[in-house]
Amino acid sequence: MNFTDLQLIDPIAKAIQEQGYTTPTPIQERSIPDILDGRDFLGCAQTGTGKTAAFAIPILQNLSKNKTPNRHIKALILTPTRELAIQIEENIKAYGKYLPLKHLVVFGGVKQGSQETALRKGVDILVATPGRLLDFIAQGIISLKNIEIFVLDEADRMLDMGFVHDVKRIIKLLPQKRQTLFFSATMPSEIQKLANSILNNPVKVEVTPVSSTAETIKQSVYFVERDNKLNLLTHILKNDISDSVLVFARTKHGADKIARKLQNDNISTEAIHGNKSQNARQNALNNFKSGKTRVLVATDIAARGIDIDELKYVVNFELSDVSETYVHRIGRTGRAGADGNSISFVDGLDLLNLKNTEKLIGMKIPVVKNHPFHTDDLTVQKRDSNNKPSGGAPNPARSNTKKPASVGFKKPKNKNFTRKK
């Protein structure tokens, strides 16, 4: 199937053609016709599957049929993070560039003045994060009584970030008669219950969770003791890589620590995470995209919405406890058939996550040993609440001398963990 088979109106067809779209992704192919027909929709699909276009394109087409001259908000897209909200609004702008519809994104962390001014001029499609939306509603600046289409995006992330109660408050303010589109990467019981409560005989589509990595991405693992990770990162940035690099950190504090170390080593670096102001985050992202900043350090939540063309390197400073996160992280590189590189630093705290990740993607990730911090003495450890080694597991002795670079690593006592050579 091609986009030309979806009976899109000429202004939208022209706009998506300019974006280089020819063949719809599975979620787009299965959702656009039903959403155009006005059906409620339940999509289980992760970030990176093309779901923004899956709902944005039919929303634009359906609203374009409305010739009413007023500028009441007719479509509301609710999403958990600022970065994702900005990306969705940018996509709507691109797909709807030849339509007279007005759109706006609102989020917290910045002064509300410019957002309020734009709202008072009238908006057809509003993309919002829950907190700022409720603020505007409480001030009487926004009314949801004219909503025709409601999109709840990244519902499980809403749950993870503690926004579910805010979402329920917003839903109560919506008209009973509306079209509802519900998207979530996973369906825990609370999210399934929420979906059942707001959807009316929905079309259900589940896109197989991403469990494989693009063949164009060269993946590698560096075994390194925890205390040497920062030095290893500096080493490869100064000796092995000359391009821009996106580094993933587990925590906000960790992201700042990495950025400070690299800055002290005269490597231009910025960090983005939830504690940064929206302006600071957007400026950091713009600097990275333009090449002004060579390294961007991001937490997983802050990285939602980062879409950078021709990014060649992603570094996992730590592996996530959620194996699927690895696939999404490294999927920031190797896009559209381009070559990409993924480097993962693995210490004792990461060994079990490495095992689970390799099981998910169905391959052993090659180990790079020709670096000055390679070790074969890693043992499985667990994290405490402060992201540090906790009880029971031995903490490997530290040494300033380089250890012999033999193949593999020692099997920990009483641990059911082996790595095949």
Wavefront OBJ file of the C-alpha trace (Angstrom):
o trace
v 0.000 0.000 0.000
v 1.094 3.561 -0.709
v -0.143 6.811 0.821
v -1.847 7.480 -2.505
v -4.198 4.567 -1.702
v -5.499 6.197 1.500
v -7.791 8.734 -0.224
v -6.113 11.726 1.354
v -7.117 15.193 0.210
v -4.710 17.002 -2.111
v -3.295 19.522 0.426
v -2.291 16.709 2.813
v -1.089 14.402 0.040
v 1.144 17.169 -1.266
v 2.542 17.945 2.194
v 3.422 14.362 3.099
v 4.954 13.821 -0.319
v 7.243 16.763 0.428
v 8.179 14.998 3.671
v 9.332 12.009 1.626
v 6.495 9.716 2.733
v 5.565 7.045 0.201
v 4.665 3.859 2.061
v 2.700 3.982 5.339
v 4.004 2.096 8.360
v 1.826 -0.760 9.726
v 0.195 1.467 12.361
v -0.506 4.157 9.748
v -1.928 1.728 7.209
v -4.266 0.178 9.761
v -5.357 3.327 11.575
v -5.796 6.132 9.032
v -8.845 4.690 7.198
v -10.749 3.954 10.427
v -9.906 7.281 12.032
v -11.040 9.030 8.833
v -14.343 7.152 9.261
v -14.747 8.622 12.735
v -14.097 5.414 14.692
v -12.598 5.350 18.159
v -9.152 3.787 18.063
v -6.970 1.812 20.481
v -3.376 1.486 19.309
v -0.682 -0.440 21.159
v 2.423 0.976 19.510
v 5.751 2.278 20.724
v 7.548 5.499 19.873
v 9.238 5.153 16.496
v 6.443 3.234 14.774
v 5.009 6.305 13.015
v 1.979 6.732 15.239
v 2.098 10.543 15.234
v 1.299 10.577 11.520
v -1.199 7.769 12.138
v -3.449 10.126 14.096
v -2.311 13.576 12.905
v -3.034 13.024 9.200
v -6.657 11.852 9.597
v -7.339 14.523 12.243
v -6.216 17.227 9.826
v -8.351 15.782 7.046
v -11.472 15.416 9.184
v -11.196 18.913 10.638
v -10.621 20.407 7.186
v -14.202 19.412 6.334
v -15.508 21.739 9.032
v -16.228 25.088 7.431
v -17.239 26.731 10.706
v -15.353 30.051 10.910
v -14.897 30.014 14.719
v -11.551 29.101 16.281
v -12.676 26.907 19.159
v -10.378 24.016 20.057
v -11.726 21.031 18.127
v -8.927 18.511 18.613
v -6.915 17.964 21.793
v -3.747 15.849 21.796
v -2.527 15.080 25.313
v 1.029 13.825 25.726
v 3.330 13.431 28.756
v 6.513 15.330 27.881
v 7.404 18.738 26.506
v 9.743 17.335 23.874
v 7.157 14.922 22.528
v 4.503 17.656 22.515
v 6.805 19.912 20.495
v 7.578 17.121 18.037
v 3.881 16.316 17.521
v 3.049 19.964 16.856
v 5.943 20.215 14.400
v 4.602 17.194 12.532
v 1.099 18.666 12.442
v 2.596 21.865 11.044
v 4.364 19.870 8.316
v 1.367 17.708 7.347
v -1.085 20.615 7.479
v 1.037 23.314 5.849
v -1.459 23.734 2.986
v -4.533 23.799 5.236
v -6.004 26.868 6.986
v -6.188 25.076 10.350
v -4.415 26.676 13.305
v -2.457 24.603 15.799
v -0.569 25.287 19.020
v 1.536 23.451 21.594
v 1.386 24.355 25.304
v 3.560 22.984 28.102
v 4.878 23.981 31.494
v 8.316 25.159 32.506
v 8.034 28.450 30.603
v 6.062 31.641 31.128
v 2.535 31.309 29.843
v 2.267 34.744 28.198
v 2.953 33.825 24.573
v 0.931 30.614 24.837
v -2.010 32.516 26.329
v -1.867 35.155 23.574
v -1.959 32.479 20.870
v -4.857 30.693 22.575
v -6.935 33.869 22.712
v -6.476 34.315 18.946
v -8.118 30.944 18.390
v -6.786 27.424 17.815
v -8.221 24.398 15.998
v -5.737 21.746 17.209
v -4.098 21.905 20.622
v -1.163 19.736 21.710
v -0.658 19.897 25.469
v 0.977 18.388 28.520
v -1.440 17.732 31.410
v -0.170 20.256 33.960
v -0.159 23.328 31.748
v -3.514 22.370 30.224
v -5.137 22.168 33.668
v -3.560 25.517 34.598
v -5.146 27.194 31.564
v -8.496 25.518 32.257
v -8.427 26.704 35.883
v -7.742 30.265 34.680
v -10.654 30.137 32.266
v -8.361 30.528 29.257
v -9.180 27.124 27.745
v -12.559 25.430 27.362
v -12.874 21.830 26.206
v -16.609 21.937 25.466
v -16.095 22.044 21.680
v -13.664 19.126 21.453
v -14.553 16.766 18.616
v -11.416 14.593 18.679
v -9.364 13.639 21.737
v -5.999 11.884 21.508
v -4.322 10.365 24.546
v -0.746 9.599 23.523
v 1.858 7.591 25.490
v -0.719 6.548 28.085
v 1.629 4.191 29.911
v 4.226 6.950 30.201
v 1.495 9.115 31.744
v 1.137 6.400 34.378
v 4.894 6.158 34.943
v 5.168 9.931 35.408
v 2.222 10.171 37.789
v -0.124 12.000 35.409
v -3.013 9.522 35.372
v -5.119 11.477 37.886
v -4.611 14.682 35.872
v -5.644 12.804 32.726
v -8.824 11.582 34.414
v -9.654 15.156 35.476
v -9.244 16.345 31.892
v -11.364 13.521 30.479
v -14.260 14.516 32.753
v -14.263 17.957 31.099
v -14.596 16.588 27.562
v -17.914 16.314 25.699
v -19.479 12.857 25.851
v -19.904 12.875 22.097
v -16.429 12.830 20.614
v -13.942 10.642 18.780
v -11.242 9.237 21.068
v -7.868 7.908 19.961
v -5.826 6.077 22.590
v -2.167 5.096 22.169
v 0.109 3.248 24.558
v 3.325 1.254 24.157
v 2.203 -1.248 26.809
v -1.129 -2.112 28.379
v -0.820 -2.520 32.164
v -4.114 -3.169 33.932
v -4.677 0.443 34.989
v -4.120 1.691 31.445
v -6.408 -0.992 30.009
v -9.090 0.021 32.512
v -8.714 3.674 31.506
v -8.975 2.768 27.823
v -12.130 0.737 28.422
v -13.716 3.668 30.265
v -13.264 6.270 27.515
v -13.440 4.338 24.228
v -16.633 3.466 22.394
v -16.420 0.241 20.366
v -12.868 1.046 19.242
v -10.844 -0.403 16.405
v -7.960 -2.203 18.101
v -4.525 -2.423 16.511
v -1.412 -3.822 18.130
v 1.891 -3.253 16.388
v 4.422 -5.892 17.398
v 6.747 -4.333 19.986
v 10.112 -3.421 18.603
v 12.466 -6.271 19.480
v 14.986 -6.086 16.668
v 17.590 -3.544 15.716
v 18.324 -2.136 12.289
v 21.009 -3.995 10.360
v 22.595 -0.652 9.510
v 23.518 -0.080 13.171
v 26.901 -1.434 14.245
v 26.518 -2.460 17.887
v 29.296 -2.963 20.404
v 29.839 -3.494 24.120
v 32.721 -2.160 26.205
v 33.356 -4.037 29.486
v 34.512 -1.440 31.989
v 34.486 -1.026 35.735
v 32.047 1.547 36.992
v 34.662 4.022 38.209
v 36.285 4.092 34.783
v 33.203 4.828 32.672
v 33.702 8.600 32.565
v 37.343 8.208 31.597
v 36.399 5.693 28.904
v 33.836 8.104 27.451
v 36.415 10.880 27.254
v 38.916 8.456 25.707
v 36.681 7.350 22.833
v 35.450 10.897 22.166
v 39.019 12.154 21.858
v 40.566 9.168 20.099
v 37.932 7.133 18.260
v 34.970 9.385 17.380
v 34.972 12.796 15.743
v 31.217 13.046 15.097
v 28.360 14.213 17.291
v 27.265 11.740 19.952
v 24.003 11.237 21.863
v 24.732 9.771 25.321
v 22.002 8.124 27.377
v 22.204 8.374 31.173
v 20.027 6.585 33.710
v 19.388 9.562 36.007
v 19.226 13.357 35.925
v 22.137 13.576 38.360
v 24.116 11.149 36.234
v 23.467 13.190 33.087
v 24.766 16.344 34.777
v 27.830 14.505 36.107
v 28.697 13.191 32.640
v 28.246 16.636 31.082
v 30.491 18.301 33.686
v 33.245 15.730 33.171
v 33.212 16.150 29.398
v 33.130 19.940 29.674
v 36.160 19.785 31.981
v 37.855 17.703 29.294
v 37.175 20.451 26.733
v 34.451 18.523 24.901
v 31.415 20.708 24.142
v 28.543 19.025 25.976
v 25.059 19.812 27.262
v 22.588 17.745 29.264
v 18.793 17.603 29.042
v 16.476 16.151 31.654
v 13.322 16.949 33.587
v 14.977 19.380 35.999
v 16.102 21.669 33.186
v 13.853 24.538 32.133
v 12.061 24.152 28.824
v 14.117 26.947 27.278
v 17.351 25.313 28.416
v 16.289 21.951 27.026
v 15.209 23.359 23.696
v 18.355 25.445 23.367
v 20.509 22.403 24.136
v 18.668 20.356 21.532
v 18.982 23.111 18.914
v 22.690 23.482 19.652
v 23.175 19.750 19.211
v 21.216 19.614 15.962
v 23.187 22.533 14.539
v 26.532 21.057 15.559
v 27.348 23.844 18.001
v 27.361 21.249 20.787
v 29.119 17.988 20.010
v 27.700 15.782 22.785
v 24.155 15.718 24.169
v 23.550 13.749 27.370
v 19.905 12.798 27.918
v 17.724 10.749 30.220
v 15.193 8.461 28.563
v 12.160 10.615 29.399
v 13.836 13.833 28.218
v 14.942 12.040 25.047
v 11.340 11.442 23.983
v 10.859 13.572 20.909
v 14.538 13.798 19.936
v 14.666 13.177 16.197
v 18.005 14.056 14.628
v 18.863 13.290 11.024
v 22.194 11.632 10.242
v 23.142 10.990 13.881
v 25.963 8.442 13.663
v 26.660 7.571 17.299
v 24.640 6.648 20.371
v 26.376 5.733 23.638
v 24.561 3.891 26.414
v 26.501 5.044 29.460
v 24.335 2.591 31.392
v 21.899 -0.014 30.144
v 18.234 0.385 31.066
v 16.396 -2.171 33.189
v 13.802 -2.245 30.397
v 15.310 -4.158 27.481
v 13.058 -2.542 24.881
v 14.550 0.813 25.842
v 17.832 -0.311 24.303
v 16.138 -0.752 20.919
v 14.570 2.706 21.106
v 17.793 4.352 22.231
v 19.963 2.994 19.464
v 17.159 3.568 16.972
v 18.049 7.272 17.150
v 20.880 6.384 14.774
v 20.908 4.331 11.582
v 17.694 5.945 10.346
v 16.334 5.714 6.817
v 18.978 3.216 5.775
v 21.923 5.313 6.973
v 24.801 3.748 8.878
v 24.866 4.146 12.639
v 26.866 3.040 15.651
v 25.793 2.023 19.133
v 28.267 1.695 21.999
v 27.194 0.315 25.379
v 29.320 0.603 28.515
v 28.756 -2.462 30.700
v 29.893 -2.794 34.305
v 28.772 -5.225 36.998
v 25.520 -3.326 37.444
v 24.703 -3.762 33.743
v 25.464 -7.461 33.250
v 21.951 -8.804 33.818
v 20.503 -6.028 31.672
v 22.957 -6.992 28.931
v 21.818 -10.608 29.132
v 18.146 -9.565 28.892
v 18.848 -7.146 26.048
v 20.683 -9.769 24.009
v 17.830 -12.202 24.596
v 15.332 -9.615 23.335
v 17.226 -8.719 20.150
v 18.282 -12.312 19.487
v 22.001 -11.720 19.153
v 25.223 -11.445 21.101
v 26.600 -7.931 20.911
v 30.306 -7.933 19.959
v 32.732 -6.916 22.699
v 35.419 -4.320 21.994
v 38.535 -5.052 24.043
v 41.128 -2.747 22.499
v 40.652 0.169 24.864
v 42.687 1.042 27.971
v 39.852 0.378 30.426
v 38.806 -3.124 29.360
v 38.287 -5.592 32.198
v 37.460 -9.288 32.379
v 36.713 -9.227 36.119
v 33.104 -8.015 36.128
v 30.648 -9.606 38.548
v 26.868 -9.239 38.625
v 25.722 -6.497 40.991
v 22.427 -4.835 41.790
v 21.554 -1.166 42.227
v 20.159 0.422 45.331
v 17.828 3.431 45.266
v 20.833 5.706 44.696
v 21.946 3.823 41.575
v 24.943 2.374 43.451
v 26.032 -1.212 44.156
v 23.964 -2.714 46.961
v 24.263 -5.528 49.482
v 25.780 -8.909 49.001
v 27.434 -8.650 45.615
v 31.174 -8.129 45.700
v 32.515 -4.785 44.595
v 35.519 -5.414 42.349
v 38.835 -4.049 43.564
v 39.949 -0.951 41.719
v 43.372 -0.645 40.197
v 45.147 1.990 38.161
v 47.042 -0.647 36.237
v 45.574 -2.022 33.082
v 44.209 -5.539 33.469
v 44.915 -8.263 30.955
v 42.424 -8.163 28.113
v 41.366 -11.808 28.043
v 38.176 -12.981 26.414
v 34.888 -12.763 28.329
v 34.593 -12.253 32.076
v 34.567 -14.362 35.208
v 31.374 -16.139 36.083
v 30.101 -14.824 39.431
v 29.659 -17.330 42.221
v 26.096 -18.523 42.830
v 24.857 -16.575 39.811
v 23.095 -18.263 36.971
v 24.714 -16.137 34.330
v 27.057 -17.117 31.547
v 28.044 -15.501 28.308
v 28.816 -17.791 25.403
v 31.987 -17.092 23.541
l 1 2 3 4 5 6 7 8 9 10 11 12 13 14 15 16 17 18 19 20 21 22 23 24 25 26 27 28 29 30 31 32 33 34 35 36 37 38 39 40 41 42 43 44 45 46 47 48 49 50 51 52 53 54 55 56 57 58 59 60 61 62 63 64 65 66 67 68 69 70 71 72 73 74 75 76 77 78 79 80 81 82 83 84 85 86 87 88 89 90 91 92 93 94 95 96 97 98 99 100 101 102 103 104 105 106 107 108 109 110 111 112 113 114 115 116 117 118 119 120 121 122 123 124 125 126 127 128 129 130 131 132 133 134 135 136 137 138 139 140 141 142 143 144 145 146 147 148 149 150 151 152 153 154 155 156 157 158 159 160 161 162 163 164 165 166 167 168 169 170 171 172 173 174 175 176 177 178 179 180 181 182 183 184 185 186 187 188 189 190 191 192 193 194 195 196 197 198 199 200 201 202 203 204 205 206 207 208 209 210 211 212 213 214 215 216 217 218 219 220 221 222 223 224 225 226 227 228 229 230 231 232 233 234 235 236 237 238 239 240 241 242 243 244 245 246 247 248 249 250 251 252 253 254 255 256 257 258 259 260 261 262 263 264 265 266 267 268 269 270 271 272 273 274 275 276 277 278 279 280 281 282 283 284 285 286 287 288 289 290 291 292 293 294 295 296 297 298 299 300 301 302 303 304 305 306 307 308 309 310 311 312 313 314 315 316 317 318 319 320 321 322 323 324 325 326 327 328 329 330 331 332 333 334 335 336 337 338 339 340 341 342 343 344 345 346 347 348 349 350 351 352 353 354 355 356 357 358 359 360 361 362 363 364 365 366 367 368 369 370 371 372 373 374 375 376 377 378 379 380 381 382 383 384 385 386 387 388 389 390 391 392 393 394 395 396 397 398 399 400 401 402 403 404 405 406 407 408 409 410 411 412 413 414 415 416 417 418 419 420 421
